[in-house]
Amino acid sequence: MIERIEAFRRRRPRLRDEIVTLAHGAGGKSSAALVDAVFVEAFHNELGDGAVLTTPSGERLAFSTDSFVVQPLRFPGGSIGHLAVHGTVNDLACSGAVPQWLSAAFVLEEGFGVAELKEIVADMASAAAAAGVRIVTGDTKVVPRGAADGLFVTTSGVGVIPAGRRFPAVRPGDRLILSGTMGDHGMAVMLARGDLAIEADIASDTAPVHGVVEALLAAAPGTRWLRDPTRGGVGTVANELAQDTGLGVVLDEQSLPVRPVVNGACEMLGIDPLYVANEGKFLAVVAPEEADAALAAMRSHPLGADSVVIGEITAQPASTVVLRTAFGGTRIVDMLVGDPLPRIC
């Protein structure tokens, strides 16, 4: 395992900062450098949205944890409560597991309204019930006024990986599928803050994707890889795919699904939708011979109706993401640099 970690570290950006900045929480280059230099260095663990664990009896489990610091706490299409459930459920699903149990921990700032807290907890309860998971344990801490921004939530989850489920290695020629439109969540939260003087009908896509994932895996059992493109968006996660496999990822600009209203808001703010967070979508790499069946299965589910092939895996350029533009040219898509949309999830 140490050898794999060292090989991984050689590909990662190096941490040169002496203090933590908002960019370190954006999911891009700065996040990768911080995680590598601090947490991997100390824990010597392999990175990912979910760890796969094997019990003494041979049963395989996925375990994941995530913290949520979104501001505002409520936005069109959802709240921090919905995100706290959906985010962990989706990480488990993209590990190949069927989500089962969650924990929930709350850090409350002194003075936070009990009525608002009840509403957010009710959102979590309804989201968990709709996703078919149980919140079985948790913790609550209160900090002095000014020591937190109202409310932070951390959820952890456990899911069961069906017997025999494995993800084969990604290969050149494989197809990259996105389960729906990009950027809805990030732009919904950004506009909900109300300080941009932009009005647009954009709602977050926050939702549990495990139903679509199971439909995909039933139709395309040779699926190679899954990931939900949250912080850093599709562009950053595609780079993680390229770096982890050592292969190239070629995206087709004309195939990238972005709602016109989201694209318009991004253009006004000078933000590329490729780097905007999603909370109800996932990326899948499937074998070319299973691509049609995978798309049909995903599109048959309400949350995957807009699924589309957005690119393919290539041998070259190695460990690099390239965008094939509508004009027939190409450009490199790097990992996210900086944090254009802080506190999105």
Secondary structure, DSSP 8 states (H G I E B T S, - for coil): -HHHHHHHHHHS-----SS--GGGGSSSHHHHHHIIIIIIHHH----SSSEEEE-TTS-EEEEEEEEE--SSSEETTEEHHHHHHHHHHHHHHTTT-EEEEEEEEEEEETT--HHHHHHHHHHHHHHHHHHT-EEEEEEEEEE-TTSSSSEEEEEEEEEEE-TT-------TT-EEEE-S-SSHHHHHHHHHT--S-------------HHHHHHHHHH-TT--EEE---TTHHHHHHHHHHHHHT-EEEEEGGG----HHHHHHHHHHT--GGGS--SS--EEEE-GGGHHHHHHHHHTSGGGTT-EEEEEEESSSTT-EEEE-TTS-EEE-----S-SS-S--
